């Protein structure tokens, strides 16, 4: 946790921050007290809300956010992923068209701490750096997919550690406007500080890190209209309505295990750990039905040295991000085991080829291949 002081500024009392439950905290620590109203600044900037895969952009929501930008994040380029995606019909290869969205680097970014003690969600921050006001649905999907890993930060009025240790309720930042309510979350210490520095109240505020899955579930369960990420970092901020969070979470591994491993800085055992996760966790494959002229079948990738990898994805959004009009299809570990065992020409799998991506070769897929042996014994 980190503490911040807030410099006095002019505020507009049209919105309030109040106590809200914190995901992951004990129930006795988050019993709802009387709301504590606090004036916060508001600038009438519209933030577009995305409604779901294949839908038009939702109505503009007047989000009470500030014009302040969060440093130099917008200047960070996003590289193309490797290996280049191709498609196979029961495994036959063709080139794909250029993706509609910027792909991330194949290697995950290094960890950064813009404020001591707070590890930034770099992938999500870089995805936000790619968008501007009036972002398209596809761009917002790109942000959504990169949010499915790591932690976000919640703002707590006062010292969160003291409140938890004393059994008090945590006063977490929530913006209310008319009948709408939005939980505030932040990708980095810099984004949180940008928000804190706009406030009038000079008292201390602190940050609490929570896994993204817990925060999104709290928005869903808590009856919020949605979540605002990096609200003071215009134009690199986003509003996700609860309906989108529900859809994304319903198709997600609750632990976000595979995405978490692939998006974290590489360790010597990363491939082996992904292999273990693939033996326990449902993934998705990209399927072409031939309607766009591409061969019918499941997508694979070829590397420059001629190796062949089946493409698998941690979430359907990872398939959509490639912009190939492929259909995401769920793939259980047993199905993956059958494909790998019956197609010995495949050298392994590539996970999340829109980036960050990881090629996992057969020698790290032992836990998956064991499933095929077990199935053969039945």
C-alpha positions as CSV (number, residue, x, y, z in Angstrom):
1,X,0.0,0.0,0.0
2,X,1.1,3.6,-0.5
3,X,0.0,6.8,1.0
4,X,-0.6,10.0,-0.9
5,X,-1.2,13.6,0.1
6,X,-3.6,15.7,-1.9
7,X,-3.0,19.3,-2.8
8,X,-6.0,21.7,-2.4
9,X,-7.9,22.5,-5.6
10,X,-11.3,23.8,-6.5
11,X,-14.0,21.1,-6.4
12,X,-17.4,20.6,-7.9
13,X,-19.8,18.9,-5.4
14,X,-22.0,17.4,-8.1
15,X,-20.4,14.0,-7.6
16,X,-19.3,12.1,-4.5
17,X,-17.0,9.4,-3.5
18,X,-18.2,7.1,-0.8
19,X,-17.5,3.9,1.1
20,X,-17.7,0.7,-1.0
21,X,-16.9,-2.9,-0.3
22,X,-13.4,-4.0,-1.3
23,X,-13.1,-7.4,-3.1
24,X,-11.0,-9.9,-1.2
25,X,-11.5,-8.1,2.2
26,X,-13.3,-10.1,5.0
27,X,-17.0,-9.5,5.3
28,X,-16.7,-8.0,8.7
29,X,-14.3,-5.4,7.4
30,X,-16.6,-4.1,4.7
31,X,-20.0,-3.8,6.3
32,X,-21.5,-0.7,4.8
33,X,-21.6,2.3,7.1
34,X,-23.4,5.6,6.4
35,X,-21.9,7.1,3.1
36,X,-19.3,9.7,3.7
37,X,-19.7,12.3,1.0
38,X,-16.7,14.1,-0.4
39,X,-16.6,16.7,-3.1
40,X,-14.6,15.8,-6.2
41,X,-13.9,17.7,-9.3
42,X,-15.9,17.0,-12.4
43,X,-15.4,17.9,-16.1
44,X,-18.2,17.0,-18.4
45,X,-16.2,14.7,-20.7
46,X,-18.0,11.9,-22.5
47,X,-16.4,8.5,-22.3
48,X,-17.7,5.9,-24.7
49,X,-19.0,2.7,-23.3
50,X,-18.6,-0.6,-25.1
51,X,-21.5,-3.0,-25.1
52,X,-20.1,-6.3,-26.3
53,X,-18.6,-8.3,-29.2
54,X,-20.2,-7.4,-32.5
55,X,-22.4,-4.6,-31.0
56,X,-22.3,-0.9,-31.8
57,X,-20.7,1.4,-29.3
58,X,-23.0,2.2,-26.5
59,X,-24.3,5.6,-25.6
60,X,-22.0,8.3,-24.4
61,X,-21.8,8.4,-20.6
62,X,-20.9,11.7,-19.1
63,X,-18.2,10.5,-16.8
64,X,-17.0,12.9,-14.1
65,X,-13.3,12.9,-15.0
66,X,-10.5,15.4,-15.4
67,X,-8.5,16.6,-18.4
68,X,-5.2,15.8,-16.7
69,X,-3.0,13.3,-18.6
70,X,-1.0,10.6,-16.9
71,X,2.6,11.3,-17.9
72,X,4.2,10.0,-21.1
73,X,2.2,6.7,-21.4
74,X,0.7,7.8,-24.8
75,X,4.1,7.9,-26.4
76,X,4.8,4.2,-25.9
77,X,4.7,2.3,-29.2
78,X,3.2,-1.2,-29.4
79,X,5.1,-3.6,-31.6
80,X,3.7,-6.4,-33.8
81,X,3.5,-9.9,-32.3
82,X,5.5,-12.9,-33.4
83,X,5.2,-15.6,-34.7
84,X,2.9,-14.4,-37.5
85,X,-0.5,-16.0,-37.3
86,X,-1.7,-18.4,-40.0
87,X,-4.7,-20.6,-40.4
88,X,-5.0,-24.4,-41.0
89,X,-7.8,-26.7,-42.0
90,X,-7.3,-29.7,-39.8
91,X,-4.1,-28.3,-39.9
92,X,-3.4,-26.6,-43.6
93,X,-1.7,-23.2,-43.7
94,X,-2.7,-19.8,-45.3
95,X,-1.6,-16.3,-44.6
96,X,-4.1,-14.1,-42.8
97,X,-5.1,-10.5,-43.5
98,X,-3.6,-7.6,-41.5
99,X,-5.2,-7.4,-38.0
100,X,-7.5,-4.5,-37.4
101,X,-5.9,-3.7,-34.0
102,X,-2.3,-3.0,-32.9
103,X,-0.8,-6.2,-31.6
104,X,1.3,-6.2,-28.5
105,X,4.9,-7.3,-28.4
106,X,5.4,-11.0,-28.2
107,X,7.5,-10.5,-25.0
108,X,5.7,-9.0,-22.0
109,X,6.9,-5.6,-20.7
110,X,9.2,-5.4,-17.8
111,X,7.7,-4.5,-14.4
112,X,7.7,-0.8,-13.5
113,X,6.9,1.0,-10.3
114,X,5.9,4.6,-10.9
115,X,5.4,5.0,-7.2
116,X,7.5,3.0,-4.8
117,X,5.7,-0.1,-3.6
118,X,3.1,-0.2,-6.4
119,X,3.7,-2.4,-9.4
120,X,2.1,-0.9,-12.5
121,X,-0.2,-2.9,-14.7
122,X,2.0,-2.1,-17.7
123,X,0.1,-4.1,-20.3
124,X,-3.2,-2.4,-19.5
125,X,-1.5,1.0,-19.3
126,X,0.0,0.5,-22.7
127,X,-3.3,-0.6,-24.2
128,X,-5.0,2.6,-22.8
129,X,-2.2,4.6,-24.4
130,X,-3.5,3.4,-27.8
131,X,-6.9,4.9,-27.4
132,X,-8.4,8.4,-27.5
133,X,-11.8,10.0,-27.0
134,X,-14.4,8.3,-29.2
135,X,-12.5,5.0,-29.4
136,X,-14.0,2.3,-31.6
137,X,-15.4,-1.0,-30.3
138,X,-12.3,-2.8,-31.6
139,X,-10.0,-0.5,-29.7
140,X,-11.9,-0.9,-26.5
141,X,-11.8,-4.6,-27.0
142,X,-8.1,-4.4,-27.2
143,X,-8.0,-2.6,-23.8
144,X,-10.4,-5.1,-22.4
145,X,-8.3,-8.1,-23.4
146,X,-5.2,-6.7,-21.8
147,X,-7.1,-6.0,-18.6
148,X,-7.7,-9.7,-18.1
149,X,-4.5,-10.1,-16.0
150,X,-2.6,-8.6,-13.1
151,X,-3.8,-6.2,-10.5
152,X,-5.6,-2.9,-10.4
153,X,-5.4,-0.3,-7.6
154,X,-8.3,1.0,-5.6
155,X,-8.3,4.3,-3.8
156,X,-8.9,4.2,0.0
157,X,-9.6,7.4,2.0
158,X,-7.0,7.4,4.8
159,X,-4.7,4.5,5.7
160,X,-6.0,1.2,4.4
161,X,-3.7,-0.8,6.6
162,X,-4.9,0.9,9.7
163,X,-8.6,0.5,8.7
164,X,-8.2,-3.2,8.1
165,X,-6.2,-3.8,11.3
166,X,-8.8,-2.0,13.4
167,X,-11.7,-3.7,11.7
168,X,-13.1,-0.6,10.1
169,X,-14.9,-0.4,6.8
170,X,-12.7,0.6,3.9
171,X,-13.7,3.9,2.3
172,X,-13.1,3.2,-1.4
173,X,-13.5,5.7,-4.2
174,X,-16.8,5.5,-6.0
175,X,-18.2,8.1,-8.4
176,X,-21.9,8.6,-8.4
177,X,-23.8,10.7,-10.9
178,X,-27.6,10.7,-10.8
179,X,-28.5,7.0,-10.7
180,X,-25.2,5.8,-12.1
181,X,-22.3,4.6,-10.0
182,X,-18.8,3.8,-11.1
183,X,-16.0,2.1,-9.1
184,X,-12.6,3.9,-9.7
185,X,-9.6,1.8,-10.5
186,X,-6.0,2.6,-11.6
187,X,-3.3,0.9,-13.6
188,X,-0.4,2.6,-12.0
189,X,0.8,4.8,-9.2
190,X,1.2,7.6,-11.6
191,X,-2.4,7.4,-12.7
192,X,-3.6,7.2,-9.1
193,X,-1.5,10.2,-8.2
194,X,-2.9,12.2,-11.1
195,X,-6.4,11.6,-9.7
196,X,-5.4,12.4,-6.1
197,X,-3.8,15.7,-7.1
198,X,-7.0,17.1,-8.5
199,X,-8.8,16.8,-5.1
200,X,-9.6,19.6,-2.6
201,X,-9.4,17.5,0.6
202,X,-5.7,17.5,1.8
203,X,-6.1,14.4,3.9
204,X,-4.2,11.2,3.1
205,X,-5.4,8.6,0.8
206,X,-3.9,5.2,0.1
207,X,-4.0,2.5,-2.5
208,X,-4.9,-1.2,-2.3
209,X,-3.9,-3.7,-5.0
210,X,-6.5,-6.3,-5.9
211,X,-6.5,-8.9,-8.7
212,X,-8.5,-7.7,-11.7
213,X,-10.9,-10.7,-11.5
214,X,-11.9,-9.8,-7.9
215,X,-12.4,-6.1,-8.8
216,X,-14.5,-6.9,-11.8
217,X,-16.6,-9.4,-9.8
218,X,-17.1,-6.7,-7.2
219,X,-18.4,-4.3,-9.8
220,X,-20.9,-7.0,-11.0
221,X,-22.0,-8.1,-7.5
222,X,-22.1,-4.6,-6.1
223,X,-24.7,-3.3,-8.5
224,X,-22.4,-0.7,-10.1
225,X,-23.1,0.8,-13.5
226,X,-19.5,0.1,-14.4
227,X,-15.9,0.8,-13.7
228,X,-13.7,3.7,-14.7
229,X,-10.0,3.0,-15.2
230,X,-7.5,5.8,-14.9
231,X,-10.3,8.5,-14.7
232,X,-7.9,11.4,-14.5
233,X,-5.7,10.3,-17.4
234,X,-7.6,11.8,-20.3
235,X,-7.8,10.7,-23.1
236,X,-6.2,7.4,-22.0
237,X,-9.0,6.2,-19.8
238,X,-11.9,3.9,-20.3
239,X,-15.4,3.2,-18.9
240,X,-16.5,-0.5,-19.0
241,X,-20.2,-1.1,-18.3
242,X,-21.1,-4.0,-16.0
243,X,-22.7,-5.8,-18.9
244,X,-19.4,-6.1,-20.6
245,X,-17.6,-7.2,-17.5
246,X,-20.3,-9.9,-17.0
247,X,-19.7,-11.2,-20.5
248,X,-15.9,-11.2,-20.2
249,X,-15.9,-12.8,-16.8
250,X,-18.3,-15.5,-17.9
251,X,-15.8,-16.7,-20.5
252,X,-12.8,-16.3,-18.4
253,X,-10.7,-18.7,-16.2
254,X,-11.5,-17.2,-12.8
255,X,-7.8,-17.5,-11.8
256,X,-6.7,-15.9,-15.2
257,X,-3.8,-18.4,-14.8
258,X,-2.7,-18.7,-18.4
259,X,-3.0,-15.0,-19.3
260,X,-1.2,-14.2,-16.1
261,X,1.8,-16.4,-16.9
262,X,2.1,-15.3,-20.5
263,X,1.8,-11.6,-19.6
264,X,4.4,-11.7,-16.8
265,X,8.1,-11.2,-17.3
266,X,9.6,-14.5,-18.5
267,X,11.1,-16.9,-15.9
268,X,13.1,-20.1,-16.7
269,X,10.1,-22.2,-15.8
270,X,7.4,-20.1,-17.6
271,X,6.8,-22.5,-20.4
272,X,6.6,-25.5,-18.0
273,X,4.1,-23.7,-15.8
274,X,2.0,-22.8,-18.9
275,X,2.1,-26.5,-19.9
276,X,0.8,-27.4,-16.4
277,X,-2.0,-24.8,-16.6
278,X,-3.0,-26.0,-20.1
279,X,-3.6,-29.4,-18.6
280,X,-6.1,-28.0,-16.1
281,X,-7.7,-25.0,-17.8
282,X,-10.1,-24.5,-20.8
283,X,-8.6,-22.5,-23.6
284,X,-10.0,-21.3,-26.9
285,X,-9.1,-21.9,-30.5
286,X,-9.7,-19.8,-33.6
287,X,-12.0,-21.6,-36.1
288,X,-12.7,-20.4,-39.7
289,X,-16.0,-21.6,-41.2
290,X,-14.8,-20.8,-44.7
291,X,-17.3,-17.9,-45.2
292,X,-14.5,-15.4,-45.8
293,X,-12.7,-17.6,-48.3
294,X,-10.2,-18.9,-45.8
295,X,-9.9,-22.7,-45.4
296,X,-12.1,-24.3,-42.9
297,X,-10.3,-25.4,-39.7
298,X,-8.3,-24.3,-36.6
299,X,-5.7,-21.6,-36.8
300,X,-2.0,-22.5,-36.4
301,X,1.2,-20.5,-36.6
302,X,4.5,-21.1,-38.4
303,X,7.8,-19.8,-37.2
304,X,10.7,-18.7,-39.5
305,X,12.5,-21.9,-38.9
306,X,9.5,-24.0,-40.1
307,X,8.1,-25.1,-36.8
308,X,4.3,-25.5,-36.6
309,X,2.3,-24.5,-33.5
310,X,-1.4,-24.8,-32.8
311,X,-2.8,-21.4,-31.8
312,X,-4.6,-21.4,-28.5
313,X,-6.1,-18.4,-26.6
314,X,-6.7,-17.6,-22.9
315,X,-9.9,-15.8,-23.7
316,X,-12.2,-15.3,-26.8
317,X,-11.2,-11.6,-26.8
318,X,-7.7,-12.8,-27.8
319,X,-9.2,-14.3,-31.0
320,X,-11.2,-11.3,-31.7
321,X,-8.1,-9.0,-31.4
322,X,-6.5,-10.7,-34.5
323,X,-9.3,-9.2,-36.7
324,X,-9.6,-12.4,-38.8
325,X,-13.3,-13.0,-38.3
326,X,-12.5,-16.4,-36.9
327,X,-14.9,-17.9,-34.4
328,X,-13.6,-18.5,-30.9
329,X,-14.3,-22.1,-29.8
330,X,-13.8,-23.4,-26.3
331,X,-11.2,-26.2,-26.1
332,X,-11.0,-28.4,-23.0
333,X,-7.6,-29.8,-21.9
334,X,-8.7,-33.3,-23.1
335,X,-9.5,-31.9,-26.6
336,X,-6.1,-30.2,-26.8
337,X,-4.5,-33.5,-25.7
338,X,-6.2,-35.4,-28.5
339,X,-5.1,-32.9,-31.2
340,X,-1.5,-32.8,-30.1
341,X,-1.3,-36.6,-29.8
342,X,-2.9,-37.2,-33.2
343,X,-1.0,-34.5,-35.0
344,X,2.6,-35.3,-34.2
345,X,3.8,-32.9,-36.8
346,X,2.8,-30.0,-34.5
347,X,5.7,-28.8,-32.4
348,X,3.6,-27.4,-29.7
349,X,1.2,-24.5,-29.1
350,X,1.4,-20.7,-29.3
351,X,-0.6,-19.0,-26.6
352,X,-2.3,-15.6,-27.3
353,X,-0.7,-14.8,-30.6
354,X,-2.0,-11.2,-30.5
355,X,0.6,-10.6,-27.8
356,X,2.1,-11.1,-25.4
357,X,2.5,-14.5,-26.7
358,X,4.5,-17.6,-25.8
359,X,5.5,-20.7,-27.9
360,X,5.2,-23.8,-25.7
361,X,7.0,-26.8,-27.3
362,X,6.1,-30.4,-26.8
363,X,8.7,-31.0,-24.1
364,X,6.8,-28.6,-21.8
365,X,3.4,-30.1,-22.7
366,X,3.9,-33.3,-20.8
367,X,1.0,-32.7,-18.5
368,X,-1.3,-32.2,-21.5
369,X,0.0,-35.2,-23.4
370,X,-0.5,-37.4,-20.4
371,X,-4.2,-36.7,-20.7
372,X,-4.2,-38.3,-24.1
373,X,-2.6,-41.4,-22.7
374,X,-5.2,-41.6,-20.0
375,X,-8.0,-41.1,-22.5
376,X,-6.6,-43.9,-24.6
377,X,-6.7,-46.3,-21.6
378,X,-10.4,-45.7,-21.0
